[in-house]
Amino acid sequence: MSEAIKSFDELEQVLLEQNKRYKVALVAPSDMTTLQVALRLHEKKLIELVLIGDEELVHAKATKKNIDISTLEILDFREPYKAVETASKLASTGEIDILIKGKYHSVDFIEKIIFGNAEFCDANDVHHVALIKAKGYDKFLFLTDGFVHCQPSVEVKSKMIDSIVKLANKFGIEIPKVALLAAVEVVYKQMPNTVEADAIQKKYADSSEQVVVEGPLSFDIALNRLAAEAKGLHDSVVAGEVDILVAPNIETANGIYKALSLFADSQVGGVILGGKVPVVMPTEIDSEETRYNSILLAMVAC
Amino acid sequence: MQNRPIHSSKQLIEKAIAIASEGRKKKIVVAAAQDADVLDAVVQAKTDNYIVPILVGDKEKIDTLAQENHIEISGIELIDKKDVLDAAHTAIKLAADGEADAVMKGFLPTSALLKTLLDKQYNLRGNSILSHCAVLDIPGYKKLLNMSDGGMMVHPDVEQKKEIVNNAILVSKALMLSPIKIAVSSAYDKLYNNQPHVKNDRDVLIPYVLEKYQDVIIQAPIPFDKAVAKNEDAESNNVIGDTDIFLANSIEECNIIAKSLIHFVQAVFAGVIVGAKVPVSLVSRSDTVQNKKTSLALAVLIADYYQQENIWGER
């Protein structure tokens, strides 16, 4: 890839051209918004959709909404937690490529799929990444972690960076630029996050990895070169050109994702990486477009 | 429009002008005024007729900056203090003596100014802590959103959160809001991963606030989207989609979410430090003219509220 992928449309084109069909399981499928989105991808032959959950319920709901699911394979489980367990097993044994959460609370879903489920993953390797194309910034932004780790350690954050660098490479970004976000751009021992950011930054400065990591950086400096210059950060490589935003904690990344989803002119998507297969976990505010983008993102991440 | 709630930055500035026109124009003293952005802000607000600035700082530098940046400061009271700490003490003393109603930070470290503010000899301590409120006018949201604390407490525990809420409520009252709706932040709308703050917010913070205030509605845990998303059938006693105060769990969360809204959504932003007997206004280089004017208007409303309601007794 010579040119980096810069929009979800381009991303879909790349996936269509590679002519591969991914096996995707929608778990607890009676969420009609997600079901419809997944069906669109199924009809485009980008995915082969399997439903895992209450067959009677999903039929009833689909009929009410005039959604034709007659061609889909359905594994019938009345109890949602059994559907989730089965899906997790199928993912662990390689029978499906992508998991999508349907109508099941995110907290319960994560606790079941990720924590204490050694078959599927080591929780320390797992993280969420959001992909954001916001008006006013001409690149994709990768943002982590607003949905899995509450207060990730230096070690876990480093794993997140390595994981997203691999993903960014698939987008044609050869040497991704990473900002470790903080409230300020100086190291204060009263702010543990800045000390940790400094430790991560130093670790990558000494390594031969194809990535540039800077931090602590404040949000405005990471996104705006002029703000960096005004603060005297003339040597920053990342400022104004950042690809990957690593938030200090779950509430920060979660809030940025939601603020930009709700109020900015933006296209977004998100996926959980690091398990046996990528997991798509739509949140309530995610539009159909966002859910669609999220599945595309999961396909690239496979 | 006497006591109508303030829901936008435009209404905020209009109210500041109204207060001035009713004979209660506020004096704002700038500590270490040798800062072009700050000079610009106070001159703008003076031109709009809602503050009387008093400049304390290095006269030579102030004159030069004003000239270079075409800022008209003639006719403004200027007290020459070369040393920034001298300037801070002089400015805070003016506030302590009732000669100024609010303080604005100029070219000195925030910590130096706040340390002077809390100096016992001035008797300006109010609540037990100082906290920062970022009042945002977000295009697409129907109200002002007061996000706290993105400036002072790094990782507030539940006791500190009580005080942050007390301070934020003062700002809401100055904005004439009633009821005041508070969303206590969390990534999810239920307990996740046994996060201790979620339990403390629910079991300690909420009962404290409900017992102390009659006209406050507070809920936890509330993710950001639930706090501000469109909610057509929002009930009057629900914070969902109708939040006035978003209480964050860390300085980073508050600071970074606010900055993302300023950067990508062009939210208008007014920052103020609350908890002392006078509000402290802060503006930074990256603030637009609109932000600076709104920040000063917010300080005016808070100072006026303190005085009209005699919140801190006699100074």
Interface residues (C-beta under 8 A of the other chain):
Chain A: H105 S106 V107 I110 E111 F115 A134 K135 G136 Y137 G146 F147 C150 L181 A182 A183 Q190 M191 P192 N193 S218 F219 D220 L223 N224 A227 A230 A247 P248 N249 I250 E251 T252 N254 G255 I256 K258 A259 L260 S261 L262 F263 A264 S266 T283 E284 I285
Chain B: I138 P139 G140 Y141 G150 V154 H155 S185 S186 A187 Y188 K190 L191 Y192 N193 Q195 P223 F224 D225 V228 A229 A248 N249 S250 I251 E252 E253 N255 I256 I257 K259 S260 L261 I262 H263 F264 V265 A267 R285 S286
